[in-house]
Amino acid sequence: MKEVKKKLKTLGEDVLKDINQKKNPDIDIPIRSLSNVIYDEKTKQLSLGNKVSKRYLFNVAHAKRFMQTLLVASLCKELQDEKIHTSLRDLFYALKRTLPNSEENTFDEQKESDPIIVDLEVMLDVLREQLHLNADVRGRVVGNVVIKDRGDLINWSKLGSGGWAIPSNVEEITLKKVNAKYILVIEKNAAFERLHEDKFWQKQKCILVTTQGQAARGPRRLIQRLSTEYKLPVYVFTDADSYGWYIYSVLKYGSISLAHISERLGCPTAKFIGLTISDIDEFKLEGFTIKARDVDIKRAREMLKYDWFKHPAWQKELKLMIQRKVKAELEALSGRSLKFMTEVYLPTKIKKKEFLP
Amino acid sequence: MIEKPGKTAEDLAREQKQVAVSEFFEKNRHLLGYDNPTRALLTVVKELVDNSLDACEESRILPRIWIEIKSNGPDRFRVMTKDNGPGMTDKQIPLALGKLLYGSKFFKLRQSRGTQGIGASGAILYSQLTTGKPTTIISSTGKGKTSYYELMIDVKKNEPEIISHQFIEDGKVWHGMKVEMEIEGRYIESRKSVPEYIKQVAIANPYANITFDGPSEKLEFPRSANELPPLPKEIKPHPHGVELGILRRMLKATKYRTVTSFLTNDFSRIGGGTAKEICELAGIDPKVSPQRLEIGDSEKLFKAMQKVKMIRPPTDCLSPLKENLLVKGLKKEFNAEFYAAVTRPPEVYRGNPFQVEAAIAYGGELPEEGTVKIMRLTNRVPLMYQEGDCAITKSIATTDWRRYGLSQSGRSIPVGPAVIVVHLASVWVPYISESKQAIASYPVIIKEIKLALQEIGRRLQRHVGGKRRAEMQRKRKEIFDRYLPEVANAVAKLTGRKSEPILNKLKGIIKKSVKVLVDEGSKEKTENTG
């Protein structure tokens, strides 16, 4: 991690150089919004453009965030020096205090420090895990895999009903033994529980991962490592609605807000297994759909315009959803029968290779 | 025996006038400012001080005035004023002070404080009516002779009643006048009080040195200017500014023998041609004697004079205070941070020249709360009563002060740490009543006052704007002062250096260029480095 240390030091040196030259010190921060996000057709990844915003010290509108940025950076330097890790919330509390002779705080809410951490990641081109900051812990995994984490050997097939909770930082984990044909990523915990109980991973020789909603960094990085290091296909299984499909797109291409680390987190080979609006007819789920809300429709209309949803198959699904104003949750499959997902739906899809790109 | 009708009418008029003067005063005290004991005391002081200031200015003497008010029993006061003016000749004293409506100011038009010939004699009459005592007058014209009078007024005859008269032969050479009387009155120390009046007199006449020795306090108002404003020139009335009653009195009093010479000599802006035109229009023989004009003819003459076009009256009869004296006056009494004054060019209402001035004092030690303090002046005399009816108050309330940096709700007096002075100088100030406390709202007068107010408003706004910018600058510096130690510490930690020198350098940058403190826009600047 010497590289991270060096980058933090360089940040300080750059500011110091401005100060020594009696200039108004500034920091360049790449812009993280759709206007500066580029979709690369070839690499199938979202990446950041070259637009940066300048944050000045001697500008009333910037001064506080300039100060906050340097405070976060200097704390990250401490974490590096002390070789300790901390959570985002801990970092907020470690920096929050009242400025002398005033009633102003360095930070009032964690909402202020969190975006600055992302600023630093983008500026320095490092992951927050490398800054020794732990992201949310979310996501679990089961399968025929043995790993080594902080000296402990862990067998994902012998962890009972719960499976292994994926930590936020999986960089230091070594994959010892992997015995699987593909990875199935499931949006929802309930569906994961169902498949785990039905021993789907044993029958199908696969790894089951649940992201529990939008995928956190730990699971994303883990999926990417498994798929690249062992050349395993990745199939993503979400609700048939705009939000579920967006979860898939984040896993595959990266997200707008974290476009800078798509290459570390994205999994361009991932394929979408379901659910789709077309599935409603194909698998006779008509009676188990729910009405799409206005926000779902609105989101779908936005996604129609995204470059990475321009494939005709996706355009068709999005339009179908807008047209029919319906959506279907993974649980809809249980409407047919409790084991319909395990015994009919997934095997059929995999067998027929009925995937969306 | 039948007398000529004209003479009879004249005699009658004279008799009627004499009866009217005393009765008029007794029955209409309120119209002249003697309606209650508090106001009466103020009016007595005002009339005596007005006379002193007028006399000094006419003789080009920097005024030195002493005012003394001492309690002399319940609701009784002894009032004394003394000045360093030219004084009065022994003969003149009983005529000038013991007779109402005596005065040289009557048919002459000049910007002066008093115009009615009631002033000081009215005060003597009031003293006599309320206490029955004579007024003492001591005066010398600087020739080693001092006159001493005790005067009353014979109310029935409107003639001075000399109670005592003597010369004081003490060899002292001085000039000036001292008047001392006892009156019924009430002394208060609030807003419309004698001390407040004298304070405003001091502001309006910054070249006067005034000492006030009151029942409970002694105040000194030293002069802050050593030059007198120029003596206003006397002008004859402009035909458009004359009223029928005055025209009739002028017709009786003129020394000219024909209407033509009366018109051309007793008025301004009338030449032979215009006089002829007026007579033709009125259907009057231009050669007839003015005294012999019938009542109906004088009305025809009056109407014709209003109809005929003629050039405006001359305006050199006005003597405004000017910016310098206005500001000096304000500075003397108010410790403010900003002063501005403006003098408008002369204007004319109904044939009468007038000129408006306005001044403002802002900030400093002036109270932030409450409405601004308003000082209304006419011919350098402060007006104390009937504020709400006055054209000045109305003009202030209908000016939008919010744009100039004062708060104001609707059409009301603005709120803020300010004193606003408006001075109207005119040969004939249009008061709404005889007590001379409020200016009538002629549109042209309102317009001039508002123009003057807007100008001082704009200057105030520039000042307040600059002050606000400075305040912003100060707040910004405060912000940076708070953040700089944090930034210095963080940079020190990141680079492994000491924070002290970094902080000092940052402070140096702030000091060096205030320019960087100016907001460069609220959004972080976007640029393409690609």
Interface residues (C-beta under 8 A of the other chain):
Chain A: L8 K9 L11 G12 E13 V15 L16 I19 N20 K22 K23 N24 P25 D28 I29 I31 G49 N50 K51 V52 S53 K54 R55 Y56 L57 F58 N59 V60 A61 H62 A63 K64 F66 M67 L70 L71 A73 S74 K77 E78 L99 P100 N101 S102 E104 T106
Chain B: R476 I479 F480 R482 Y483 P485 E486 V487 N489 A490 V491 K493 L494 T495 G496 R497 I502 K505 L506 G508 I509 I510 K512 V516 L517 D519 E520 G521 S522 K523 E524 K525 T526 E527 N528 T529 G530
